[in-house]
Amino acid sequence: MVLDLHKPTPLYRQIVEEIKSQIENGDLKPHDKLASQQLLAQYYQVSLMTIKKALSELTNEHLIYSRVGKGSYISDRIRKKKFDEHMNIGVILRDLESPFFSQILESIEVKASELNCNLLMATSGNNPKREDEHIDRYLDLGVQGLIIACTSDRSHASKKVRQLHAASHPYIIISYMNDNDYQYDRYGS
């Protein structure tokens, strides 16, 4: 395929649309391996950076997955449908190496398994900005609830937590917080 250099659509996006078309037409099937990044760059006559951006976009859209050192493959879209059939809970922990957080995660996982829920897990590294980024990412993914375990001393709820609260999005915070606006609401009272 020759990319249209006169089209306002960015080149990486044209490549994404071309690969999507091949998937929809059945030319690429689940678990088929894509050509290497170098071969794709040669084929489309673009830079490696453009190919990486296209593959990143396809990964974000759950159309491909990558195996380190092995390459990129077409994903099984049926799996995504099954994932969406269950409740999805986002978990954000400060630290996975701490026995305290490991125990929290184990307890969450046991209960989620009993309830047939999917867990998405991330760590903030005790960085409030990363915590906010994970909250945004989970909301973009459409999680039905959030569990945020930070246990840092907070005198007030963060802006993101206030937004969750205002939107009535289900969340649990495992932390010390001395904020009168949230002290009693945490259990729905």
Backbone bond lengths (Angstrom), bond angles and torsions (degrees), N, CA, C in turn:
res aa  C-N    CA-C-N  psi(-1)  N-CA   C-N-CA  omega(-1)  CA-C   N-CA-C  phi
1 M - - - 1.441 - - 1.528 108.32 -
2 V 1.295 115.40 135.87 1.461 121.03 175.97 1.523 107.18 -98.88
3 L 1.318 116.54 128.90 1.453 120.54 179.15 1.521 109.81 -77.03
4 D 1.310 116.28 146.28 1.464 122.06 -179.52 1.519 109.19 -88.99
5 L 1.325 116.51 104.31 1.466 121.75 -177.79 1.527 112.55 -71.49
6 H 1.321 117.52 -16.44 1.465 121.45 -179.08 1.530 112.32 -92.68
7 K 1.293 116.19 -8.47 1.456 121.65 179.08 1.530 109.04 -76.97
8 P 1.354 118.56 140.90 1.467 119.57 179.78 1.539 113.19 -70.57
9 T 1.338 117.22 -15.82 1.461 121.20 179.29 1.526 109.44 -67.35
10 P 1.344 117.85 128.60 1.465 120.03 179.13 1.532 111.42 -56.73
11 L 1.318 116.39 151.49 1.466 121.46 -177.00 1.527 111.58 -59.85
12 Y 1.334 117.18 -43.49 1.466 118.88 -178.97 1.522 110.22 -60.45
13 R 1.334 116.92 -37.38 1.462 121.17 -179.41 1.536 110.71 -68.57
14 Q 1.339 117.34 -36.51 1.466 120.71 175.83 1.529 110.42 -62.17
15 I 1.332 116.11 -39.02 1.466 120.43 178.22 1.526 109.83 -66.32
16 V 1.329 117.33 -42.71 1.468 121.56 177.37 1.526 109.79 -57.13
17 E 1.326 116.92 -47.48 1.466 121.07 -178.69 1.529 111.54 -63.93
18 E 1.331 116.58 -37.36 1.472 121.19 178.46 1.533 110.06 -64.33
19 I 1.320 117.71 -46.37 1.469 120.52 -179.65 1.525 110.37 -67.79
20 K 1.333 117.86 -38.60 1.470 120.92 175.63 1.527 110.12 -59.21
21 S 1.313 116.19 -43.32 1.464 121.28 179.44 1.532 110.82 -60.93
22 Q 1.342 116.39 -41.58 1.467 120.32 178.22 1.527 111.50 -64.54
23 I 1.334 116.72 -35.01 1.465 120.56 177.46 1.527 110.10 -68.81
24 E 1.341 116.90 -46.74 1.466 121.38 -178.89 1.524 111.82 -64.23
25 N 1.335 117.14 -35.35 1.466 121.07 179.61 1.520 112.50 -77.12
26 G 1.329 117.40 -10.51 1.456 120.58 -178.35 1.518 113.52 86.22
27 D 1.349 116.90 3.64 1.465 119.06 177.17 1.528 110.26 -67.67
28 L 1.330 116.49 -31.71 1.465 122.31 174.48 1.516 107.09 -115.23
29 K 1.320 115.81 126.14 1.464 121.16 -177.19 1.531 110.71 -111.67
30 P 1.345 117.20 162.25 1.465 119.62 178.93 1.524 112.08 -49.91
31 H 1.312 115.17 132.89 1.462 125.93 177.32 1.525 113.79 75.99
32 D 1.352 118.32 3.40 1.473 119.87 170.86 1.520 108.25 -65.45
33 K 1.322 115.92 141.37 1.462 120.30 179.39 1.524 109.50 -88.48
34 L 1.337 115.61 133.49 1.464 120.40 174.50 1.531 108.94 -78.47
35 A 1.307 115.65 158.79 1.463 119.78 174.56 1.529 108.68 -61.72
36 S 1.324 116.61 160.63 1.463 120.50 179.10 1.523 109.80 -62.91
37 Q 1.318 115.86 161.46 1.460 120.50 179.00 1.528 111.04 -58.72
38 Q 1.316 116.63 -39.77 1.466 120.31 179.80 1.529 111.32 -63.91
39 L 1.341 116.45 -43.20 1.466 119.78 179.11 1.528 111.38 -67.36
40 L 1.332 116.83 -38.87 1.465 119.51 177.35 1.528 110.74 -63.61
41 A 1.341 116.65 -40.85 1.473 120.62 178.57 1.523 110.02 -62.06
42 Q 1.320 117.84 -41.49 1.470 121.17 178.31 1.528 110.55 -66.57
43 Y 1.334 116.35 -45.08 1.456 120.75 -178.00 1.526 111.76 -60.60
44 Y 1.353 116.24 -46.96 1.461 120.06 -178.19 1.527 113.03 -86.80
45 Q 1.328 116.47 -5.34 1.460 122.79 179.89 1.534 111.38 56.79
46 V 1.332 114.01 51.11 1.462 121.65 178.63 1.525 108.93 -133.10
47 S 1.308 115.42 172.80 1.465 119.94 178.64 1.522 110.68 -74.56
48 L 1.319 114.73 161.44 1.453 121.35 176.49 1.532 110.47 -62.21
49 M 1.323 116.81 -34.44 1.464 121.74 178.63 1.537 110.70 -62.11
50 T 1.320 117.54 -39.93 1.465 121.51 178.67 1.529 110.23 -64.40
51 I 1.323 116.76 -40.97 1.469 121.09 178.31 1.521 109.86 -64.94
52 K 1.323 117.02 -44.40 1.467 120.39 -179.76 1.522 110.96 -60.97
53 K 1.317 116.59 -38.95 1.471 120.61 178.84 1.533 110.17 -66.53
54 A 1.321 117.36 -41.25 1.468 121.29 178.57 1.532 110.46 -63.93
55 L 1.330 116.69 -44.33 1.460 120.25 -179.68 1.530 110.89 -67.02
56 S 1.304 116.99 -36.23 1.464 120.87 177.04 1.531 110.14 -62.87
57 E 1.318 116.05 -43.00 1.468 121.14 178.44 1.531 110.55 -62.60
58 L 1.323 117.56 -42.92 1.466 121.44 179.23 1.531 111.06 -65.66
59 T 1.331 116.03 -35.50 1.467 120.46 176.70 1.518 109.88 -66.74
60 N 1.328 117.27 -44.52 1.469 121.28 179.27 1.520 112.04 -62.36
61 E 1.323 116.36 -29.18 1.465 120.77 178.41 1.529 111.97 -88.99
62 H 1.339 116.30 6.18 1.466 123.30 177.89 1.526 113.00 62.70
63 L 1.312 117.14 27.92 1.461 120.35 178.73 1.520 112.18 -94.38
64 I 1.333 116.86 -23.71 1.458 120.42 175.05 1.529 108.70 -135.26
65 Y 1.324 115.12 162.73 1.459 121.43 172.29 1.521 107.10 -137.25
66 S 1.319 115.85 157.60 1.465 120.65 -176.90 1.512 110.55 -119.49
67 R 1.312 115.43 149.49 1.458 123.72 171.80 1.514 106.64 -120.33
68 V 1.336 116.52 122.31 1.456 120.99 -177.24 1.530 109.68 -56.15
69 G 1.313 115.23 126.99 1.455 121.22 179.24 1.513 114.45 78.30
70 K 1.318 117.63 -4.40 1.470 121.22 -177.46 1.522 113.23 -112.95
71 G 1.327 117.23 -33.34 1.460 120.33 179.97 1.513 112.80 122.85
72 S 1.331 115.39 -167.35 1.466 122.52 -178.39 1.523 109.31 -111.53
73 Y 1.323 114.90 143.71 1.460 121.77 -176.12 1.524 110.28 -131.52
74 I 1.321 115.63 154.89 1.465 121.40 175.53 1.523 107.52 -73.49
75 S 1.345 116.36 131.49 1.464 119.17 -177.67 1.518 110.90 -82.22
76 D 1.311 113.52 162.36 1.455 122.06 178.15 1.520 107.01 -89.88
77 R 1.319 117.37 103.35 1.463 121.91 -174.22 1.525 112.24 -66.03
78 I 1.325 117.82 -21.24 1.467 120.66 177.59 1.518 109.44 -64.13
79 R 1.331 117.07 -36.74 1.457 120.78 178.22 1.525 111.22 -58.74
80 K 1.309 117.22 -41.77 1.469 120.46 -179.22 1.524 109.96 -62.14
81 K 1.330 117.24 -40.49 1.457 119.40 178.64 1.522 110.33 -61.75
82 K 1.332 117.69 -42.45 1.453 120.64 178.57 1.520 110.44 -63.23
83 F 1.314 117.43 -38.60 1.453 121.89 178.27 1.522 109.81 -60.29
84 D 1.321 117.00 -41.72 1.459 121.47 -177.98 1.523 113.49 -73.46
85 E 1.344 117.24 -14.32 1.460 120.21 -179.44 1.527 112.42 -74.87
86 H 1.316 117.73 -16.39 1.461 122.15 -176.38 1.525 110.50 -112.30
87 M 1.326 115.16 160.53 1.459 119.43 176.31 1.532 108.50 -67.78
88 N 1.326 115.10 137.00 1.454 121.90 179.79 1.526 109.25 -113.78
89 I 1.324 115.46 126.94 1.459 122.18 -178.20 1.527 108.15 -118.65
90 G 1.325 116.47 129.52 1.460 121.58 175.59 1.519 110.07 -92.86
91 V 1.327 116.25 131.11 1.460 122.11 179.27 1.525 108.33 -118.35
92 I 1.325 115.87 128.72 1.464 120.62 177.52 1.531 107.07 -122.92
93 L 1.321 115.45 116.20 1.461 121.49 179.55 1.514 109.70 -110.57
94 R 1.316 115.96 151.39 1.458 119.93 178.12 1.520 111.05 -73.03
95 D 1.334 117.64 -40.40 1.455 120.93 -169.72 1.518 109.40 -154.29
96 L 1.323 118.11 124.44 1.456 120.54 178.79 1.521 112.92 -84.84
97 E 1.314 117.79 -19.64 1.459 120.30 -176.68 1.525 112.35 -78.85
98 S 1.298 117.59 -20.53 1.461 121.64 179.91 1.528 109.55 -72.13
99 P 1.333 117.65 133.10 1.472 119.71 176.21 1.526 112.18 -58.10
100 F 1.328 116.92 -33.42 1.463 120.95 178.83 1.524 110.80 -59.49
101 F 1.346 116.77 -49.03 1.464 119.98 -178.38 1.525 111.88 -71.80
102 S 1.324 116.91 -32.22 1.469 120.00 175.89 1.521 110.52 -62.38
103 Q 1.330 116.65 -41.39 1.457 120.57 178.73 1.527 111.22 -66.72
104 I 1.323 116.13 -40.25 1.465 119.79 177.04 1.529 109.61 -59.71
105 L 1.329 116.33 -49.43 1.470 120.54 -178.27 1.523 111.06 -61.64
106 E 1.330 117.03 -41.22 1.466 119.81 179.46 1.523 110.71 -61.88
107 S 1.321 117.49 -43.74 1.469 121.07 178.97 1.526 111.27 -63.81
108 I 1.322 116.84 -42.02 1.471 120.96 178.47 1.525 110.06 -62.39
109 E 1.331 116.16 -43.61 1.468 120.64 -177.36 1.523 111.22 -64.95
110 V 1.332 117.67 -41.23 1.465 121.16 179.57 1.528 109.92 -60.56
111 K 1.325 116.90 -47.56 1.465 120.48 -179.03 1.535 111.13 -67.15
112 A 1.333 116.74 -40.72 1.473 120.23 178.97 1.526 110.51 -62.05
113 S 1.326 117.28 -39.75 1.475 120.45 177.96 1.515 110.99 -63.12
114 E 1.334 116.19 -42.91 1.473 120.03 177.94 1.520 111.37 -59.44
115 L 1.329 116.21 -37.10 1.466 121.35 -177.00 1.530 112.98 -91.96
116 N 1.338 116.68 2.27 1.464 122.51 -179.94 1.533 111.83 60.55
117 C 1.335 116.44 41.60 1.464 122.82 178.85 1.525 109.96 -100.73
118 N 1.310 116.01 150.25 1.455 122.01 172.09 1.522 108.82 -91.73
119 L 1.330 116.39 138.55 1.458 121.18 176.81 1.520 109.71 -111.16
120 L 1.316 115.39 133.69 1.456 122.19 171.24 1.521 105.61 -111.53
121 M 1.319 118.11 129.31 1.449 120.55 -171.77 1.518 110.89 -124.31
122 A 1.334 114.61 140.26 1.467 121.43 176.81 1.522 108.47 -145.78
123 T 1.321 115.98 159.22 1.460 120.45 175.30 1.520 108.77 -117.26
124 S 1.323 114.70 145.22 1.463 119.41 179.99 1.518 112.00 -97.46
125 G 1.329 118.07 -15.98 1.456 120.23 -175.82 1.519 111.42 61.35
126 N 1.333 116.36 27.49 1.464 123.89 -177.85 1.530 111.96 60.07
127 N 1.332 115.75 29.20 1.458 122.10 179.20 1.529 107.87 -107.95
128 P 1.331 119.05 110.48 1.469 121.27 -177.27 1.533 113.18 -57.37
129 K 1.326 117.77 -33.98 1.472 120.23 179.32 1.531 110.36 -65.96
130 R 1.331 117.08 -43.86 1.473 120.11 177.50 1.520 110.91 -64.11
131 E 1.324 116.60 -38.06 1.459 120.30 177.39 1.529 109.86 -59.60
132 D 1.331 117.12 -46.46 1.464 121.42 178.26 1.522 111.75 -61.74
133 E 1.337 116.98 -40.87 1.469 120.58 178.50 1.521 111.07 -62.21
134 H 1.340 116.50 -41.41 1.469 119.72 178.22 1.529 110.80 -65.55
135 I 1.319 117.31 -40.14 1.468 120.20 177.57 1.534 109.55 -59.44
136 D 1.334 117.38 -47.47 1.467 120.98 179.14 1.525 111.30 -60.47
137 R 1.334 116.31 -44.09 1.476 120.25 -178.77 1.520 110.42 -62.68
138 Y 1.320 116.67 -44.45 1.464 119.83 179.68 1.529 111.43 -64.28
139 L 1.321 117.25 -40.39 1.467 119.65 177.59 1.521 110.69 -64.13
140 D 1.345 116.93 -39.40 1.471 120.61 176.36 1.524 111.33 -61.97
141 L 1.328 116.87 -34.52 1.462 121.03 178.49 1.526 112.23 -75.73
142 G 1.330 116.64 -13.87 1.464 120.18 177.10 1.516 114.53 86.60
143 V 1.338 118.08 28.69 1.464 118.48 178.19 1.521 109.60 -61.94
144 Q 1.329 114.61 148.06 1.463 119.36 -178.70 1.520 112.22 -87.03
145 G 1.321 118.13 -13.41 1.459 121.18 179.09 1.516 110.72 -161.80
146 L 1.327 115.75 160.18 1.462 122.25 179.83 1.517 110.39 -129.34
147 I 1.336 115.56 141.87 1.455 122.58 171.24 1.521 105.78 -122.31
148 I 1.329 115.43 118.69 1.463 120.74 -176.97 1.520 107.52 -117.05
149 A 1.326 116.15 113.09 1.461 120.99 -179.10 1.515 108.54 -113.25
150 C 1.305 116.44 99.50 1.464 119.86 -177.52 1.520 112.62 -115.51
151 T 1.291 118.44 -30.38 1.468 126.41 -179.67 1.528 115.13 43.81
152 S 1.301 117.62 27.37 1.461 119.12 171.93 1.526 107.45 -92.69
153 D 1.310 116.10 153.55 1.468 119.14 179.17 1.523 109.42 -70.30
154 R 1.306 115.29 116.79 1.460 120.86 177.96 1.515 107.58 -120.66
155 S 1.293 115.37 131.92 1.462 116.97 176.73 1.525 110.72 -85.50
156 H 1.325 117.08 -22.64 1.464 120.82 -179.61 1.526 109.94 -144.40
157 A 1.306 115.81 157.10 1.463 121.25 175.89 1.530 109.12 -66.06
158 S 1.336 115.60 143.48 1.464 119.50 178.46 1.530 109.84 -69.78
159 K 1.306 115.88 166.13 1.470 121.47 179.19 1.534 110.10 -59.44
160 K 1.345 116.68 -41.20 1.477 120.31 -179.68 1.528 111.13 -64.80
161 V 1.325 117.03 -41.03 1.462 119.84 178.81 1.520 109.72 -65.79
162 R 1.323 117.43 -39.28 1.469 120.53 176.44 1.533 110.60 -61.26
163 Q 1.338 116.70 -38.56 1.467 120.36 177.72 1.526 110.86 -66.31
164 L 1.337 117.16 -42.04 1.467 120.23 176.60 1.528 109.78 -59.49
165 H 1.306 115.10 -45.65 1.455 121.26 -178.06 1.530 110.73 -62.76
166 A 1.323 116.92 -46.67 1.466 121.41 -179.09 1.528 111.54 -63.34
167 A 1.341 116.13 -33.40 1.463 120.57 -179.63 1.530 112.11 -85.44
168 S 1.342 116.93 0.58 1.468 122.42 -177.32 1.523 112.42 56.45
169 H 1.335 116.14 32.10 1.462 120.76 176.57 1.529 107.90 -80.59
170 P 1.326 118.73 127.62 1.469 120.34 -177.39 1.532 112.18 -59.53
171 Y 1.322 115.52 131.02 1.458 120.91 178.38 1.519 109.83 -154.48
172 I 1.316 114.35 155.82 1.459 121.93 173.56 1.518 106.28 -132.02
173 I 1.329 116.41 135.41 1.457 120.66 175.55 1.520 107.94 -115.25
174 I 1.318 115.08 126.42 1.456 120.56 174.83 1.518 105.10 -103.62
175 S 1.325 115.76 97.19 1.454 120.80 -173.45 1.514 109.12 -170.19
176 Y 1.315 114.63 167.01 1.456 119.90 169.35 1.520 106.14 -93.19
177 M 1.323 116.83 124.93 1.458 120.22 177.44 1.516 108.57 -141.69
178 N 1.290 116.71 128.09 1.459 121.25 179.87 1.529 108.39 -108.74
179 D 1.337 115.58 68.71 1.462 121.76 -177.70 1.526 107.43 -125.76
180 N 1.317 116.96 109.04 1.463 121.24 -175.63 1.519 113.59 -57.80
181 D 1.334 118.21 -28.07 1.468 120.86 179.80 1.526 112.09 -67.37
182 Y 1.336 118.13 -21.78 1.463 121.53 -173.75 1.523 112.95 -120.20
183 Q 1.294 117.16 -6.26 1.451 120.99 -174.24 1.527 112.28 -58.77
184 Y 1.312 118.66 -43.39 1.448 120.65 -174.54 1.534 112.82 -102.97
185 D 1.317 117.88 -17.02 1.463 121.33 -179.91 1.510 113.01 -73.71
186 R 1.293 118.01 -16.08 1.463 120.11 -172.71 1.521 112.97 -61.09
187 Y 1.328 118.59 -21.22 1.458 120.78 178.14 1.513 112.17 -108.56
188 G 1.310 115.63 16.21 1.460 119.47 176.07 1.516 114.19 85.03
189 S 1.351 118.87 10.27 1.465 119.16 179.16 1.497 111.18 -86.01
